[in-house]
């Protein structure tokens, strides 16, 4: 009996042991299976080791979040191709060596040199332009005294193996000085410490890297495009990178500029007044600013306080302390109109005038220069609702202008040449003249339209978007170049977002409806209600105010949202508008003046037969006709910016590969136009465009506009030939 029990017990133990072994094997098998799945997932996931050096390109904000120019670019790239990043920290010099040695896969902010190109791969597209400045301690400014010979025998630090090394040597040779060049491998912060403790006398870096009260940029030694650089052993990464960068350019051709404004525009050398500017401020004292009274949302003298209000007031408050090494003091003077203010400027009563938006040529006649624009707005044409299309397409007509407003007289000459200008004493008289058919229209800035909205509603007048962006600038005497430089710097430092938010705030304020306004507009109803039932008066007025105020606030929000989308992009074609063109040409002219750019071409396009399409099929088909032309222009000249500078006129600025292949691209554009026109039946989807291309000639062209004029002439010559052949009607 005992043996039987023991036998049964042994069998049970063996069963338990076997079950335990099976459980362990099953668990182990599942574990390996799970591990294998994770490994397989990691194998499919591409991890890119990217260099991270502390700067405006890569940094950590106060909340511990990663931010920066290159960081945002890298995240945008990841969105298109799904890369994951492993960030490897170090100084720029250390990371460049790691890239050459294959220890990291990619590094942003690398300028191109032939020597580097042998050791690494470069992205096909640059991701921005950087400038290099020579910084010294502010305590040494008196010794420097704006004399570059100060650097003879001085130790100037520069990042080892950087492009700035050769730039420094060329700069020193140009000015015949012999500094001691020290190639450093430390981080930016460590290099600044060496500068402040006397180990270095100067330090060269990007203008956006450094700012503060203890260092000062005294000399700009050069600039260059910068790229993403890739480990030479990873051409697979380069192909994916170029693909992503191409998609980013297709998504937003101005992504580089937007990142520059976000991270670099308000940093570094831009924040400092020059010695000459500081001296001017000390000698001159407060800056006397003349402005146009009763001109909200831009400027106005408040009736109660007597102080300046409007966006100009907020701008001047911001500009007072926008520089790191000095303060500005302003005193403001109101004037009845721009003509009176310009007379005061001419006589020396004031130093500058705001707002000025007449043409550059009109400024030359009055011996003033226009600063970069403080703000931009869309130009509205106020017409009778029943005459919308008729007025917009008229070749001859008349415009109401307030007496003394040479700003709008200049705009009329620019966008409606040949139209007659009729003067009236104030804005209300101009509006009544439109209502009474004495004139065809009245022009007004979009941000000022709320001032006349109720009157326009009463007279059944309608605002039409002219498609014209108007800048609001300061006018400065042409011999006052130092003040011009000060205002230009301040305008660039103060963020556009701040100005736009301020404008929108005043725009809303101007659009508010008061009880008095409501009573004036509905006086008969109010009197009738008062006569019938006095007890209901407050309730009825309150309800009407709420309903109308909500409707007006909703409309104001719609208009403000619409205005924010129109700043630089053409609403119809989605290419950059005239304002964007002016900014781009200004930047290109600066690079041209500094010899950084020597080759480019201007390609001018004019959409033929637009009026025929509009008259035959309607303006909606006319819009499709313009879009068809723009699509082909952007497709053929895909590496060059395209701008709409007029109703049917477009311009492209060709550089780099597009410049080299310019003749081939123009031929391709004409051939593609013919193919489209043969294949597509609808006339409004055809591409009939006159083209003129001019190459910049440093001997013949003093400024970019000279090249543009030659391209324009060649375009009209092409149009005449096309007209003779029957292609232009």
C-alpha positions in Angstrom: 0.0 0.0 0.0 2.8 2.4 0.9 4.6 1.6 -2.3 1.5 2.3 -4.3 1.0 5.7 -2.7 4.7 6.5 -3.2 4.4 5.5 -6.9 1.3 7.7 -7.4 3.1 10.6 -5.6 6.1 10.2 -7.9 3.9 10.2 -10.9 2.2 13.4 -9.7 5.6 15.1 -9.1 6.7 14.2 -12.6 3.6 15.6 -14.1 4.0 18.9 -12.1 7.7 19.0 -13.2 6.8 18.4 -16.9 4.1 21.1 -16.7 6.6 23.5 -15.1 9.1 22.8 -17.9 6.4 23.4 -20.6 5.4 26.7 -18.9 9.0 27.9 -18.8 9.5 26.9 -22.4 6.3 28.6 -23.5 7.2 31.8 -21.6 10.7 31.8 -23.0 9.4 31.3 -26.5 7.0 34.2 -26.1 9.7 36.3 -24.7 12.0 35.6 -27.6 9.1 36.2 -30.0 8.3 39.6 -28.4 12.0 40.5 -28.4 12.3 39.6 -32.0 9.3 41.8 -32.9 10.8 44.7 -31.1 14.2 44.2 -32.8 12.4 44.0 -36.2 10.6 47.3 -35.5 13.9 48.9 -34.6 15.5 47.6 -37.8 12.7 49.2 -39.9 13.1 52.6 -38.0 15.8 54.9 -39.4 17.7 56.7 -36.7 19.8 59.6 -37.8 22.6 60.9 -35.6 22.5 64.7 -35.9 24.9 67.3 -34.4 23.6 69.7 -31.8 25.6 72.8 -31.0 24.2 75.5 -28.7 23.2 78.5 -30.7 20.1 80.1 -32.4 20.3 77.0 -34.6 19.8 74.6 -31.7 19.0 75.5 -28.1 16.8 74.7 -25.1 14.3 77.3 -24.0 13.3 78.2 -20.5 10.7 75.5 -20.4 13.3 72.8 -21.3 12.0 72.4 -24.9 14.2 72.1 -28.0 13.9 75.0 -30.4 16.0 76.6 -33.1 16.4 77.3 -36.8 18.0 73.9 -37.7 15.9 72.0 -35.2 12.7 73.2 -36.8 14.1 72.3 -40.2 15.0 68.9 -39.0 11.5 68.3 -37.6 10.0 69.5 -40.9 12.2 66.9 -42.7 11.1 64.2 -40.3 7.5 65.0 -41.2 8.1 64.2 -44.8 10.3 61.1 -44.5 9.8 59.7 -41.0 13.3 60.1 -39.6 14.0 59.7 -35.9 16.9 61.7 -34.4 19.7 60.9 -31.9 21.1 64.3 -30.9 24.9 64.4 -30.4 26.1 67.5 -28.5 29.4 69.3 -28.9 31.0 72.4 -30.2 30.6 73.2 -33.9 34.2 72.3 -34.5 34.0 69.0 -32.6 30.8 68.1 -34.5 32.3 68.9 -37.9 35.2 66.6 -37.2 32.8 63.9 -36.0 30.9 64.2 -39.3 34.1 63.8 -41.3 35.0 60.7 -39.2 31.6 59.1 -39.6 30.7 59.5 -35.9 27.5 61.4 -36.7 25.3 61.3 -39.8 24.2 64.9 -40.3 25.0 68.5 -39.2 23.1 71.7 -40.0 24.5 75.2 -40.6 27.5 74.1 -42.7 28.9 76.5 -45.3 30.2 75.1 -48.6 33.9 74.8 -49.4 35.6 72.6 -52.0 37.8 71.1 -49.3 34.9 70.1 -47.2 33.0 68.7 -50.2 35.7 66.1 -50.5 35.0 64.9 -46.9 31.2 65.2 -46.7 28.0 65.4 -48.8 26.0 68.6 -49.1 22.2 69.0 -49.5 21.2 70.2 -53.0 19.3 73.1 -51.5 20.8 75.7 -49.1 18.7 76.3 -46.0 19.6 80.0 -45.4 22.2 82.7 -45.4 24.5 83.6 -42.5 26.7 86.7 -41.8 29.9 86.7 -39.8 30.9 89.5 -37.5 34.0 90.3 -35.4 33.1 90.9 -31.8 35.2 92.7 -29.1 34.6 93.5 -25.5 32.6 96.7 -25.0 35.4 97.9 -22.6 37.7 98.1 -25.6 35.5 100.2 -27.9 37.4 103.4 -27.1 40.7 101.8 -28.0 39.2 100.4 -31.2 37.7 103.8 -32.2 36.4 102.5 -35.5 39.9 101.9 -36.8 40.7 98.4 -38.1 44.4 98.9 -37.6 43.6 98.3 -33.9 43.7 94.5 -34.8 47.4 94.5 -35.8 49.0 91.9 -33.6 45.7 91.2 -31.8 44.5 87.6 -31.1 41.3 87.0 -33.1 39.5 83.7 -32.3 37.7 81.8 -35.0 36.2 78.3 -35.1 38.7 75.8 -36.4 38.1 74.5 -39.9 35.3 77.0 -40.4 34.8 79.1 -43.5 35.3 82.2 -41.4 39.1 81.3 -41.2 39.6 82.1 -44.9 37.2 85.0 -44.8 39.2 86.5 -41.9 42.5 86.1 -43.9 41.0 87.7 -46.9 39.6 90.6 -44.8 42.9 91.1 -43.1 44.7 91.2 -46.5 42.2 93.6 -47.9 42.8 96.1 -45.0 46.5 95.4 -44.8 46.5 94.3 -41.2 48.3 91.3 -39.5 46.2 89.9 -36.6 47.2 86.6 -34.8 44.6 84.1 -35.9 43.6 81.6 -33.2 41.6 78.6 -34.3 39.4 77.6 -31.4 37.6 74.3 -30.8 35.6 75.5 -27.8 31.8 76.2 -27.6 30.4 79.7 -28.2 30.0 80.4 -24.5 33.6 79.2 -23.7 35.0 81.4 -26.6 33.1 84.4 -25.2 34.7 83.7 -21.8 38.1 83.7 -23.5 37.3 87.0 -25.1 36.2 88.6 -21.8 39.1 87.4 -19.8 41.7 88.6 -22.3 42.8 85.3 -23.8 41.3 86.7 -27.1 41.1 90.3 -28.3 38.4 89.5 -30.8 36.1 86.6 -31.8 34.3 85.9 -35.1 31.0 84.2 -35.3 27.5 84.4 -36.7 25.8 87.7 -36.1 22.8 85.7 -34.6 24.9 83.8 -32.1 25.9 86.5 -29.7 24.2 89.5 -28.0 24.7 91.2 -24.7 26.0 94.3 -23.0 29.6 93.1 -22.6 30.5 92.3 -26.2 30.0 94.4 -29.4 30.1 93.6 -33.2 32.5 96.0 -34.8 33.1 94.6 -38.3 31.2 92.3 -40.8 33.8 90.2 -42.5 31.5 88.2 -44.9 28.5 86.0 -45.5 27.6 82.7 -47.2 24.8 80.2 -47.8 24.6 77.3 -45.4 23.4 73.7 -45.9 22.8 70.4 -44.2 26.0 68.3 -44.5 25.8 64.5 -44.5 28.3 61.8 -43.7 30.0 60.7 -46.9 29.3 57.1 -46.2 25.5 57.8 -46.1 24.4 58.7 -49.7 21.1 57.0 -48.8 20.4 59.8 -46.3 21.3 62.5 -48.8 18.8 61.3 -51.4 16.0 61.3 -48.8 17.1 64.6 -47.4 17.1 66.3 -50.9 13.6 64.8 -51.5 12.3 66.3 -48.2 13.9 69.7 -48.9 12.4 69.8 -52.3 8.9 69.1 -50.8 9.5 71.9 -48.2 10.3 74.4 -51.0 7.1 73.3 -52.8 5.1 73.7 -49.6 6.6 77.2 -48.8 9.3 78.9 -50.9 9.9 81.4 -48.1 10.4 78.9 -45.2 14.0 80.0 -44.8 13.0 83.7 -44.5 10.3 82.9 -42.0 12.8 81.0 -39.8 15.3 83.8 -40.1 12.7 86.3 -38.9 11.7 84.0 -36.1 15.2 83.1 -34.7 17.8 85.5 -36.1 16.5 88.9 -37.2 16.3 90.2 -33.6 19.6 88.9 -32.5 23.3 89.7 -32.6 24.6 92.6 -34.7 21.1 93.8 -35.6 20.6 94.9 -32.0 23.4 97.4 -31.9 23.8 101.1 -32.8 27.0 101.9 -34.7 29.5 104.5 -33.2 28.3 107.0 -35.8 24.7 106.4 -34.9 25.4 106.8 -31.1 27.3 110.0 -31.8 24.4 111.4 -33.9 21.9 110.6 -31.1 24.2 112.4 -28.5 24.6 115.5 -30.7 21.0 115.6 -32.0 18.9 114.7 -28.9 15.3 113.7 -29.3 14.0 112.7 -32.7 11.1 114.9 -33.8 8.4 112.8 -35.5 5.6 114.4 -37.6 2.5 112.4 -38.1 -0.9 112.8 -39.8 -3.7 113.6 -37.4 -7.1 111.7 -37.4 -5.5 108.8 -39.3 -6.3 105.7 -37.2 -5.4 102.9 -37.0 -2.0 104.4 -37.8 -1.8 107.7 -35.8 -4.1 110.2 -34.1 -3.9 112.9 -31.4 -6.3 111.8 -28.7 -8.9 114.4 -28.0 -8.9 113.9 -24.2 -5.2 113.4 -23.3 -3.7 115.2 -26.3 -1.2 112.3 -26.7 -0.4 110.3 -29.8 -2.3 107.0 -30.2 -2.4 104.4 -32.9 0.2 101.9 -34.2 2.8 104.7 -34.4 2.6 105.3 -30.6 3.2 101.6 -29.9 6.1 101.5 -32.4 7.8 104.5 -30.8 7.5 103.0 -27.3 9.0 99.7 -28.6 11.8 101.5 -30.5 12.9 103.6 -27.5 14.6 100.5 -25.9 15.0 98.2 -28.9 18.8 98.6 -29.1 21.3 96.9 -26.7 23.7 99.8 -26.5 21.5 102.9 -26.5 18.1 104.5 -26.1 16.1 106.6 -28.5 14.0 109.6 -27.4 11.0 110.8 -29.6 8.8 113.8 -29.6 5.7 113.8 -31.8 4.0 116.6 -33.7 0.5 116.3 -35.4 -0.2 117.8 -38.9 -3.3 118.2 -40.9 -2.1 116.2 -43.9 1.1 114.7 -45.4 1.8 117.7 -47.6 1.9 120.1 -44.5 4.1 117.6 -42.6 6.5 117.3 -45.5 6.8 121.1 -45.6 7.7 121.0 -41.9 10.3 118.3 -42.6 11.8 120.4 -45.4 12.1 123.4 -43.1 13.8 121.4 -40.3 10.9 121.6 -37.8 10.8 117.8 -37.6 13.2 115.0 -38.5 10.8 112.5 -40.1 7.2 112.0 -41.2 4.8 109.1 -40.8 3.0 107.6 -42.7 4.5 108.0 -46.1 3.5 105.6 -48.9 4.1 107.7 -52.1 6.4 106.3 -54.7 10.2 106.3 -54.5 10.2 108.7 -57.5 7.9 111.2 -55.7 10.2 110.9 -52.7 13.2 111.9 -54.9 11.3 114.9 -56.2 10.6 116.0 -52.6 14.2 115.1 -51.6 13.2 112.5 -49.0 13.9 108.8 -48.7 11.5 106.1 -47.5 12.6 103.7 -44.8 11.6 100.0 -44.7 7.9 99.7 -44.2 6.6 99.7 -40.6 3.4 98.1 -41.7 1.6 97.0 -44.9 -2.0 97.0 -45.9 -4.2 96.1 -48.8 -5.5 99.1 -50.9 -9.3 99.2 -51.2 -11.3 100.9 -54.0 -14.6 102.2 -52.7 -17.3 102.2 -55.5 -21.0 102.1 -55.9 -22.2 98.5 -55.5 -24.0 98.6 -58.8 -20.8 99.6 -60.7 -18.3 97.0 -59.2 -17.1 95.5 -62.5 -17.5 98.6 -64.6 -15.2 100.7 -62.4 -12.6 98.1 -61.9 -12.0 97.5 -65.6 -12.3 101.2 -66.8 -9.2 102.6 -68.5 -10.2 106.2 -67.8 -11.9 107.5 -64.7 -11.8 109.8 -61.7 -10.8 109.4 -58.1 -11.7 111.4 -55.0 -8.7 112.4 -52.9 -8.5 114.5 -49.7 -6.7 117.8 -50.4 -3.1 117.6 -49.4 -3.0 113.8 -49.4 -0.1 113.3 -51.9 0.2 109.7 -50.6 -2.9 108.7 -52.5 -2.3 111.0 -55.4 0.9 109.0 -55.9 -0.9 105.7 -55.6 -3.5 106.8 -58.3 -0.6 107.7 -60.7 0.9 104.3 -60.1 -2.1 101.9 -60.4 -4.6 104.1 -62.4 -2.3 106.2 -64.6 -4.4 108.7 -66.7 -7.3 108.9 -64.2 -8.3 112.3 -63.0 -7.9 113.3 -59.4 -10.6 115.5 -57.8 -9.9 117.0 -54.4 -12.3 117.3 -51.5 -12.0 118.8 -48.0 -12.3 115.5 -46.0 -13.0 111.8 -46.2 -16.8 112.1 -45.8 -16.9 114.5 -48.8 -15.0 112.0 -50.9 -17.5 109.3 -50.0 -20.4 111.5 -50.9 -18.8 112.3 -54.2 -18.7 108.6 -55.0 -22.4 108.3 -54.0 -23.4 111.2 -56.2 -21.5 109.9 -59.2 -19.1 112.9 -59.2 -16.2 110.4 -59.2 -15.8 106.7 -59.9 -14.1 105.7 -56.6 -12.2 106.5 -53.5 -9.0 104.7 -52.3 -8.5 103.8 -48.7 -6.2 101.4 -46.7 -7.9 98.2 -45.5 -7.0 99.0 -41.8 -8.8 102.3 -42.1 -12.0 101.0 -43.8 -13.9 100.7 -40.4 -13.8 104.5 -40.2 -16.1 104.8 -43.2 -17.9 101.4 -43.1 -21.2 102.7 -41.8 -21.2 105.6 -44.2 -20.5 103.2 -47.1 -23.3 100.9 -45.9 -25.7 103.8 -45.8 -24.8 104.9 -49.4 -24.6 101.4 -50.7 -20.9 101.6 -51.5 -18.7 98.6 -51.7 -14.9 98.1 -51.1 -13.0 96.3 -53.8 -9.6 94.7 -53.2 -7.3 96.2 -55.8 -4.6 93.5 -55.2 -2.2 96.3 -54.3 -0.2 96.2 -51.1 0.7 99.6 -49.8 3.7 100.2 -47.4 3.6 102.6 -44.5 7.0 104.1 -44.1 8.9 107.0 -42.5 10.0 109.8 -44.8 13.5 111.1 -43.9 15.4 114.0 -45.6 17.8 112.4 -48.1 20.8 114.1 -46.5 20.0 112.6 -43.1 21.5 109.1 -43.8 22.3 108.4 -40.1 18.7 108.9 -38.9 17.6 106.8 -41.9 19.9 103.9 -40.7 18.6 104.2 -37.1 14.9 104.0 -38.1 15.6 101.2 -40.6 17.3 99.1 -37.9 14.6 99.7 -35.4 11.9 98.8 -37.9 13.6 95.5 -38.6 14.1 94.7 -34.9 10.5 95.2 -33.9 8.6 92.0 -34.9 6.0 92.1 -37.6 3.7 90.1 -35.4 3.7 92.9 -32.8 2.9 95.6 -35.4 0.1 93.4 -36.9 -1.5 92.7 -33.6 -1.4 96.4 -32.7 -2.9 97.3 -36.0 -5.7 94.7 -35.6 -6.4 96.1 -32.1 -6.9 99.6 -33.3 -8.9 98.3 -36.3 -11.3 96.7 -33.9 -11.4 99.8 -31.7 -12.3 102.0 -34.7 -15.1 99.7 -35.6 -16.9 99.8 -32.3 -20.5 101.1 -32.4 -21.6 103.6 -29.7 -25.1 104.3 -28.6 -24.9 107.8 -30.1 -24.0 106.3 -33.5 -26.9 103.9 -33.3 -29.4 106.7 -32.4 -28.1 108.9 -35.2 -28.6 106.1 -37.7 -32.0 105.2 -36.4 -33.4 108.5 -35.2 -36.9 108.1 -36.7 -37.3 104.6 -35.2 -36.1 105.8 -31.8 -38.4 108.8 -31.8 -41.4 106.6 -32.8 -40.6 104.0 -30.1 -40.2 106.8 -27.5 -43.6 108.2 -28.5 -45.4 104.8 -28.4 -43.8 103.1 -25.4 -41.2 104.8 -23.3 -41.0 101.9 -20.9 -39.7 99.6 -23.7 -37.0 102.1 -24.9 -34.0 100.8 -23.0 -34.8 97.1 -23.8 -35.2 97.7 -27.5 -32.1 99.8 -27.8 -30.1 97.2 -25.8 -31.3 94.4 -28.0 -30.5 96.2 -31.2 -27.0 97.1 -29.8 -26.2 93.5 -28.9 -27.4 92.1 -32.3 -25.6 94.7 -34.3 -22.5 94.7 -32.2 -22.2 90.9 -32.5 -22.7 91.1 -36.3 -20.1 93.8 -36.5 -17.6 92.0 -34.3 -18.0 88.8 -36.4 -17.5 90.8 -39.6 -14.4 92.6 -38.0 -12.9 89.2 -37.1 -13.5 88.0 -40.6 -11.9 91.1 -42.1 -8.9 90.9 -39.7 -8.4 87.2 -40.5 -8.6 88.0 -44.2 -6.0 90.9 -43.8 -3.5 88.6 -41.9 -3.5 86.2 -44.9 -2.8 89.0 -47.4 0.4 90.3 -46.0 2.8 88.8 -48.5 1.0 86.1 -50.5 -1.2 86.8 -53.5 -4.6 85.4 -52.6 -5.5 84.3 -56.2 -2.3 82.6 -57.4 -0.6 81.7 -54.1 2.8 83.2 -55.3 4.3 86.1 -53.5 2.8 89.5 -54.1 4.4 92.9 -54.8 5.2 93.4 -51.2 7.1 90.1 -51.1 8.9 91.1 -54.3 10.0 94.4 -52.9 11.4 92.7 -49.7 13.2 90.1 -51.8 14.7 92.6 -54.2 15.9 94.7 -51.2 17.7 91.7 -49.8 19.2 90.8 -53.2 20.3 94.4 -53.7 22.2 94.3 -50.4 24.0 91.2 -51.5 24.7 92.7 -54.9 26.2 95.8 -53.3 28.5 93.7 -51.1 29.6 91.6 -54.1 28.1 88.4 -52.6 25.9 88.0 -55.7 27.2 88.8 -59.2 25.0 86.6 -61.4 21.2 86.6 -61.8 18.6 87.2 -64.5 15.2 88.7 -64.5 12.4 86.9 -66.4 9.2 89.0 -67.0 5.9 87.4 -67.9 2.7 89.1 -69.2 -0.5 87.0 -69.6 -1.8 87.9 -73.1 -5.5 88.1 -73.9 -6.7 88.3 -70.3 -9.2 91.0 -71.1 -10.5 88.9 -74.0 -11.0 85.9 -71.6 -12.7 88.2 -69.0 -15.1 89.7 -71.6 -15.9 86.4 -73.3 -16.2 84.0 -70.4 -16.3 86.2 -67.2 -13.8 87.1 -64.5 -13.9 83.6 -62.8 -12.6 82.1 -66.0 -10.1 85.0 -66.2 -8.8 84.0 -62.7 -8.4 80.3 -63.9 -6.5 81.7 -67.0 -4.0 83.5 -64.6 -3.7 80.4 -62.4 -2.8 78.2 -65.5 0.0 80.5 -66.4 1.4 80.7 -62.9 1.3 76.9 -62.6 3.5 76.5 -65.7 5.9 79.3 -64.6 6.4 77.7 -61.2 6.8 74.3 -62.7 9.5 75.3 -65.2 11.3 77.8 -63.0 10.9 75.6 -59.9 14.2 76.7 -58.3 13.4 80.4 -58.6 11.0 82.7 -56.7 8.0 83.9 -58.6 6.1 87.1 -57.8 2.8 88.7 -59.0 3.6 92.3 -59.5 0.5 93.4 -61.3 -2.9 92.2 -62.5 -1.5 90.0 -65.3 2.2 90.5 -64.8 4.6 88.1 -63.1 8.4 88.1 -62.5 10.9 85.4 -61.6 14.5 86.0 -60.4 16.8 83.4 -61.7 20.0 82.4 -59.8 22.3 79.4 -59.5 21.1 76.4 -61.7 18.1 78.2 -63.2 20.4 81.1 -64.1 22.9 78.7 -65.8 20.0 77.0 -67.7 18.0 80.2 -68.4 17.8 80.0 -72.2 16.9 76.3 -72.0 14.2 77.0 -69.4 12.6 79.8 -71.5 12.5 77.5 -74.5 11.0 74.8 -72.3 8.3 77.2 -71.1 7.3 78.2 -74.6 7.3 74.5 -75.7 5.2 73.5 -72.7 2.8 76.3 -73.5 2.3 75.1 -77.0 1.7 71.5 -75.8 -0.9 72.7 -73.3 -2.7 74.8 -75.8 -2.8 72.0 -78.4 -4.1 69.4 -75.8 -6.7 71.5 -73.9 -9.9 72.7 -75.5 -11.0 75.3 -73.0 -9.4 78.6 -74.0 -9.3 79.8 -70.3 -6.9 76.9 -69.5 -4.5 77.9 -72.2 -1.1 79.5 -71.5 -0.5 82.6 -73.8 2.3 84.5 -72.2 4.8 87.1 -73.5 8.2 86.6 -72.0 11.2 88.9 -71.7 14.5 87.9 -70.0 17.4 90.1 -69.1 20.7 89.2 -67.5 22.3 91.5 -64.9 25.2 93.4 -66.4 27.4 95.0 -63.7 28.6 97.6 -66.2 25.2 98.6 -67.6 22.9 98.1 -64.5 23.4 100.3 -61.5 20.6 98.7 -59.6 18.3 95.6 -60.0 15.5 97.8 -61.3 17.7 98.6 -64.4 17.7 94.9 -65.2 14.0 94.7 -64.6 13.4 97.5 -67.0 15.4 95.8 -69.7 13.5 92.5 -69.2 10.2 94.5 -69.4 11.3 96.0 -72.7 12.2 92.6 -74.1 8.9 91.2 -72.9 7.0 94.0 -74.8 9.1 93.3 -77.9 8.1 89.7 -77.6 4.4 90.7 -77.2 4.6 92.8 -80.4 6.0 89.8 -82.4 3.3 87.6 -80.9 0.6 90.2 -81.8 1.9 90.3 -85.4 1.6 86.5 -85.6 -1.9 86.6 -84.3 -1.2 85.0 -80.9 -2.1 88.3 -79.0 -5.5 89.8 -79.7 
